Amino acid sequence: MAIQEVLVPDIGSFKDVEIIEVLVSVGDTIAVEDSLITIESDKSSMEIPSPVAGVIKELKVKVGDRISEGSLVVMMEVAGIVETQNLASLQQQPVSAPTPTTTVETQNLASLQQQPVPISTTTVETQNLASLRQPHSPKLDFSKAYATPSVRKFARELGADLNKVTGSGRKGRITQDDVKAYIKDVMSMGGVPGKSATSGNTLGVAPMPDIDFSQWGAIETVPLSRINKLTGEFLHRNWVHIPHVTQFDQADITDLEAFRKQLNEENAKSGMKITPLVFIMKAVVAGLKAYPRFNSSLDAKGENLIRKSYYNIGVAVDTPDGLVVPVFRDVDKKSIMQLSEELKEMSAKARDKKLKPADMQGGCFSISSLGGIGGTKFTPIVNAPEVAILGVSKSDIQPIWNGKEFAPRLMLPLSLSYDHRVIDGADGARFTTYLAKMLGDIRRLLV
Ligand code: CAO
């Protein structure tokens, strides 16, 4: 038997913090990881566990004392000769390979370390997996993380970045289960052997915290509509999988607008209303013809481009239940009047929930027009498997320099988001420039 000092280990950003509870008494038999004291800073509290097993011989602290890393907590009688140590020193040892008996997750990680990690730039978490493969991972800085030393040690052994783990314990403390859940998430995405980085279903990041908002005031819980949920899932998937770039531009639609107004006056009796959107649909088709890469889809493996020789355009429609995107077929073969009629019908169907699944399939490119509402620009999310989407905002009169003077022109803001795996920045700019040219002089659509 030997008497050993038990010191406060690495407790991150906690320094000179108050002891609010002493959890052991002289004579208590303690196992490794049993909590000895609870400390509390102005932000949170933390239990300090024992790094060794033994019997408490003497308490060196009391409630109200202030401690920091290295402070003496108790004197402990331990079996055999054990050198004075604390968990902080353990953390400085090279990270050893996980033992096969720890947990299922640890075994998975061990196997992961022997596997090549698929090349991926999609998420930071994939880079973490790459670091897991190094036998001696560089020491991770967990100083800001709120976790006990044992959880810190556990995270270090697995190479998990505690700064990215959301704590589910008291006052947000990170538990061992939180670390396991985080590792599972990381493994369920791109870095897992046999699974490509683009086929994972999760982001590989810690889940969002479950917050009780009623603690700050009155709340009401409103379930999401089915459309909201489906759209949310779809948009989330596309946002994660597709490297987006948004190209902004504006088109001078002064002449187009004069023509549109004239058409509307001529058709006033019939009740037919033509909005700028149908001209934009036509201009987009001209753009797809001029730049066929925009009228393509990546195959599932991401190895081939599938080029389409048809021109079906999806238009996002805002409904009380959420966003839907009916597809207008063969836009290249339809007149402005036909498209206006169809737009009216489809929007009504969408708002009356009468769209069939087939009405929303087979699109080549989508348009999201917020021009009837307002705003200057936005970044729409690509509607996969399409590779680009055009956002349209509200036109307004701007002073445009015509070489001699500033002239008032009606300018239409365009926001083109595209999949950067398929479309280069130069082509993105060419496409919006082309659109602006077509919309600036719609006679060109006939050429
Ligand atoms: N600039 C200025 N005015 C515009 C305009 C623009 N870019 N686009 C439309 N307008 C005008 C129209 O001319 C019309 O004016 P009048 O009533 O004076 O004739 C008015 O705005 C309303 O147009 P609208 O929105 O009803 O018709 P639309 O053909 O432009 O759009 C539809 C139809 C279905 C696309 C639209 O109603 C809609 O739902 N938009 C929302 C789409 C959406 O939510 N996108 C976001 C998805 S991304 O999260």
Boltz pocket constraint, residues with backbone or C-beta under 6 A from the ligand:
constraints:
  - pocket:
      binder: B
      contacts: [[A, 273], [A, 274], [A, 275], [A, 276], [A, 277], [A, 278], [A, 315], [A, 316], [A, 317], [A, 318], [A, 319], [A, 323], [A, 343], [A, 347], [A, 368], [A, 369], [A, 370], [A, 371], [A, 372], [A, 373], [A, 380], [A, 381], [A, 392], [A, 393], [A, 394], [A, 395], [A, 412]]
      max_distance: 6.0
